[in-house]
Amino acid sequence: MARVVILGCGYIGLELGRQLTAAGHEVIGVRRSDSGQQAIEAAGFTPHQADLTDSDDIDTLPDADWVVFAASSGGRDAAAAREIYVDALGDAIDNYGGRESPPDRLVYTSSTGVYGDHDGDWVDEETPLEPTTDKTEMLVEAERIAREAAAAHGIDGTVARFSGLYGPDRYRLDRYLEGPVTEGYLNMVHRVDAAGAVAFVLTENCARDEVVLVTDDEPADKWEFADWLADACGVPEPPKQTKEERLAERDLSAAGRRRVLTSKRCSNEYLRELGYEFTYPTFREGYQAAIDAYTGE
């Protein structure tokens, strides 16, 4: 069994730690806050307190066979994104790569935001990246570091590129039941499968030095998804709006306008080819628990 260190053990890291621990691996989760330590303990594996932006703290990180970098910038600006996704990631790789016994594998968790706008067309691992914001530009740079810097140290670096994460505490029912719902596509992956895909590429020893797009089987038209959800919850269908209507009603920054206009459909064909089997292959299975809770069933 492997020793796994999860750097930035939050929404996905906690679920990943639970899955790897259940499979018999030794898992250590790294967060900087006291509450983060408590969350890791409650999830059933070992916490380690460290600030990934502090080089002294990085020196204290436990040795590992596999390292997963799942830290978040907390939705802040591009400078915060650079501090975490570029600087801290690079420092962690260099530190681990310089050790007497460096890790065999590194997985960096990225985002499908790196694709930019494709006007509703399909994207996959081979699609050129077109980041539309300063933050997504940092994610593209982080992907390069995760693969190139890791390879320079003899570490196989894999990029797991997540679509929109959902699951417990992140169903966002109010957004879709109350509206208005803007047109476009939703590309989603349940937390269980986002973590499960990372565990899969590690334990099955696949996707070395590659990118894997982690998304479920069915990109959903936002309007159709909202109507399906409303029907399942027994409430009226929510109001809808076009992208142009949303842009007209809100004083958005240039970055905000680009986010509204971004549309694509993400393919999981490669992940399926590798052999991963989804627990929640579409939103229909993934949202059932939220629907049951809403309707009291």
C-alpha positions in Angstrom: 0.0 0.0 0.0 1.1 3.6 -0.7 1.7 6.6 1.5 -0.4 9.5 0.1 -0.1 13.2 1.0 -2.9 15.4 0.0 -1.9 19.0 -0.2 -4.9 21.2 0.3 -7.3 18.7 1.8 -10.6 20.4 1.3 -13.9 19.4 -0.5 -12.3 16.9 -2.9 -9.3 16.1 -0.7 -11.4 14.9 2.2 -13.4 12.6 0.0 -10.2 11.3 -1.7 -8.7 10.6 1.7 -11.7 8.7 2.8 -11.6 6.5 -0.4 -7.9 5.9 -0.3 -8.0 5.1 3.5 -10.8 2.6 2.9 -8.7 1.0 0.2 -5.9 0.4 2.8 -3.5 3.3 1.9 -1.8 5.5 4.5 -3.2 9.0 3.9 -2.1 12.3 5.3 -4.1 15.5 4.7 -2.5 18.9 4.8 -4.3 22.1 5.8 -3.2 25.2 7.6 -6.2 25.9 9.8 -7.2 24.3 13.1 -10.7 23.6 11.7 -9.1 21.9 8.7 -7.2 19.6 11.0 -10.4 18.7 12.7 -12.2 18.0 9.4 -9.4 15.6 8.4 -9.5 13.8 11.7 -13.3 13.5 11.3 -12.8 12.0 7.9 -10.7 9.2 9.4 -7.2 9.9 8.4 -4.1 11.8 9.6 -3.9 15.6 9.6 -0.7 17.6 9.1 -0.8 21.4 9.7 1.1 23.5 7.2 0.8 26.7 5.1 1.8 25.8 1.5 2.8 29.4 0.8 5.5 29.1 3.6 8.7 27.5 2.5 9.5 26.5 6.1 6.2 24.7 6.4 6.8 22.9 3.1 10.0 21.5 4.6 7.9 19.8 7.2 5.6 18.0 4.8 5.8 14.2 5.2 7.5 12.0 2.7 5.2 10.3 0.3 4.8 7.7 -2.5 2.1 9.8 -4.1 1.3 13.5 -3.7 -2.0 15.1 -4.7 -2.0 18.9 -5.0 -5.7 19.9 -4.4 -5.2 23.3 -2.8 -7.6 26.1 -3.6 -7.0 29.9 -3.8 -10.4 30.4 -2.2 -12.0 32.1 -5.2 -9.8 35.2 -4.8 -8.0 37.2 -7.4 -5.2 36.3 -9.9 -2.5 37.2 -7.4 -3.9 34.7 -4.9 -4.2 32.1 -7.7 -0.5 32.6 -8.6 0.5 32.3 -4.9 -1.2 28.9 -4.6 -1.4 27.3 -8.1 2.0 28.4 -9.4 4.3 29.4 -6.6 3.2 26.9 -3.9 2.8 24.1 -6.4 6.3 24.7 -7.8 7.9 24.9 -4.4 6.2 21.7 -3.2 7.4 19.8 -6.3 11.0 21.1 -6.0 11.0 20.2 -2.3 9.7 16.7 -2.8 11.9 16.2 -5.9 15.0 17.1 -3.9 14.4 14.5 -1.2 16.3 11.3 -0.8 13.2 9.4 -1.6 11.0 11.5 -3.9 7.4 10.6 -4.7 6.6 8.3 -7.7 3.5 10.2 -8.6 2.0 13.7 -8.5 -1.6 14.5 -9.4 -2.5 18.2 -9.7 -6.3 19.0 -9.7 -7.1 21.6 -12.4 -10.3 23.0 -13.9 -12.1 22.9 -17.2 -12.0 26.7 -17.0 -8.7 26.5 -18.9 -10.6 25.8 -22.1 -12.3 29.1 -22.4 -15.3 29.5 -24.8 -16.1 27.0 -27.5 -19.6 28.1 -28.4 -21.1 24.9 -27.1 -18.7 22.6 -29.0 -17.1 19.5 -27.5 -13.7 19.7 -25.8 -11.4 16.9 -24.7 -7.8 16.4 -23.5 -6.4 17.4 -27.0 -8.4 20.7 -27.3 -6.1 23.8 -27.2 -6.4 25.8 -24.0 -7.8 29.3 -24.2 -8.1 30.8 -20.7 -10.3 33.8 -20.6 -9.4 35.3 -17.2 -6.2 36.1 -15.3 -7.1 33.3 -12.8 -7.5 30.6 -15.5 -4.2 31.7 -17.0 -2.7 30.8 -13.7 -4.3 27.4 -13.9 -2.8 26.8 -17.3 0.7 27.8 -16.0 0.1 25.4 -13.0 -0.7 22.5 -15.4 2.6 23.1 -17.1 4.5 23.2 -13.9 2.8 20.0 -12.6 4.0 18.1 -15.6 7.3 19.7 -16.6 8.7 20.4 -13.1 7.6 17.0 -11.8 9.3 15.3 -14.8 12.5 17.2 -14.2 12.6 15.5 -10.8 11.7 12.1 -12.2 8.2 12.3 -10.8 5.2 11.3 -13.1 2.8 14.3 -13.1 -0.8 13.9 -14.0 -3.3 16.7 -14.4 -6.9 15.9 -13.4 -9.0 18.6 -15.1 -12.3 18.8 -13.1 -15.6 20.2 -14.5 -18.1 21.8 -12.1 -18.0 20.0 -8.7 -21.2 19.3 -6.9 -22.4 17.0 -4.1 -23.2 17.5 -0.4 -23.2 21.2 0.5 -22.8 22.1 -3.1 -26.0 21.2 -4.8 -27.0 24.9 -5.1 -30.7 24.1 -5.6 -31.8 27.7 -5.0 -29.8 28.9 -8.0 -31.7 26.6 -10.4 -35.1 26.4 -8.7 -35.5 30.2 -8.3 -33.7 31.4 -11.4 -33.3 33.2 -13.6 -31.3 30.5 -15.3 -28.9 31.7 -18.0 -28.6 29.6 -21.2 -25.6 27.4 -21.9 -24.2 24.1 -20.8 -23.4 22.6 -17.4 -20.4 20.3 -17.2 -20.5 18.5 -13.8 -18.9 15.8 -11.8 -20.1 14.6 -8.4 -17.5 14.9 -5.5 -17.5 11.1 -5.2 -16.4 10.7 -8.8 -14.0 13.6 -8.8 -12.1 12.0 -5.9 -12.7 8.5 -7.3 -11.1 9.4 -10.6 -8.0 10.7 -8.9 -7.8 7.5 -6.7 -8.3 5.5 -9.9 -5.4 6.9 -11.9 -3.2 6.5 -8.8 -4.1 3.0 -7.8 -4.5 1.7 -11.4 -1.1 3.2 -12.2 -2.4 4.9 -15.4 -2.4 8.3 -17.0 1.2 8.9 -16.1 2.5 12.3 -17.5 -0.9 12.9 -19.0 -4.0 15.1 -18.7 -7.4 13.5 -17.8 -10.6 15.4 -18.2 -12.8 14.4 -15.2 -16.5 15.0 -16.0 -19.6 12.9 -16.0 -21.3 11.4 -19.1 -23.8 14.1 -20.0 -23.2 17.8 -20.3 -26.6 19.4 -19.5 -28.4 22.2 -21.2 -28.9 24.6 -18.3 -32.5 25.4 -19.1 -33.4 21.7 -19.5 -31.6 20.8 -16.3 -33.4 23.5 -14.4 -36.8 22.3 -15.7 -35.9 18.7 -14.9 -34.9 19.7 -11.3 -38.0 21.8 -10.8 -40.2 18.9 -11.9 -38.4 16.5 -9.6 -38.8 18.8 -6.7 -42.5 19.6 -7.4 -42.1 23.3 -8.0 -42.8 25.6 -11.0 -40.1 25.8 -13.7 -37.8 28.8 -13.0 -37.5 31.9 -15.2 -34.9 31.8 -18.0 -32.7 34.4 -19.6 -30.4 34.5 -22.5 -26.8 35.5 -22.2 -27.5 38.8 -23.8 -30.3 39.5 -21.3 -27.9 38.7 -18.4 -25.2 40.9 -19.7 -27.7 43.8 -20.2 -29.0 43.6 -16.6 -25.7 43.4 -14.9 -22.7 45.8 -14.8 -20.1 43.1 -15.3 -16.4 43.5 -15.5 -14.7 42.3 -18.7 -13.8 39.0 -16.9 -17.4 38.6 -15.8 -18.6 39.1 -19.3 -16.2 36.4 -20.6 -17.5 34.0 -18.0 -21.1 34.5 -19.0 -20.3 34.0 -22.6 -18.3 30.8 -22.1 -19.9 27.6 -23.3 -18.6 24.1 -24.0 -19.4 20.4 -23.6 -16.7 18.3 -21.9 -16.0 14.8 -22.9 -15.0 12.0 -20.5 -14.3 9.5 -23.3 -10.6 9.1 -22.3 -11.4 8.5 -18.6 -13.9 5.9 -19.6 -11.3 4.3 -21.9 -8.9 4.0 -19.0 -11.6 2.0 -17.2 -13.1 4.3 -14.6 -16.7 3.5 -13.7 -18.8 6.4 -12.4 -20.9 6.1 -9.3 -23.0 9.0 -10.5 -22.8 8.9 -14.4 -25.2 11.8 -14.8 -26.9 14.6 -12.8 -30.0 12.4 -12.5 -28.3 10.0 -10.2 -26.1 12.6 -8.6 -28.9 15.0 -7.6 -31.3 12.3 -6.2 -30.1 12.8 -2.6 -30.7 16.5 -2.8 -34.1 16.0 -4.4 -35.1 13.5 -1.7 -33.9 16.0 1.0 -35.9 18.9 -0.6 -39.1 16.9 -0.9 -38.8 15.2 2.4 -38.7 11.7 1.0 
